[in-house]
Amino acid sequence: MNKAFPNGYRDIRERRHRVERNLAGLVTVRNRAAHHEPIHRRDLLADLRAAVEVATWVDVDAGAWVAARSPLANVVRRRPRAA
C-alpha cells in the first residue's frame, strides 16, 4: 500500500479501507457502463471524485491530470432534470 499509494492516508488501515471502497465503487460504475446498464441514478460526480482521489494517492500529477481531462462534470451539468 505504501508503494502503490504513497500519497494516501498516513494510517495504513484507513488507507487500505479507502482504496478498497473507492476502487469497488469505480469497478461497479465501470461494469455497469460497459454492459450498457443504467448509471443515471448514481452520483457520478462522487464517482469522479473517487477516481481523482485514487489517482492522486498514486501520484499528485496523475490526479490533477484525471481531473483536468474528464468531461464528466460538464456532462452532468448539462443533463436534463426530472420535472
Secondary structure, DSSP 8 states (H G I E B T S, - for coil): -TTT-TTS-SSHHHHHHHHHHHHHHHHHHHHHHHTT---TTS-HHHHHHHHHHHHHHH-HHHHHHHHHH--HHHHHHHS----
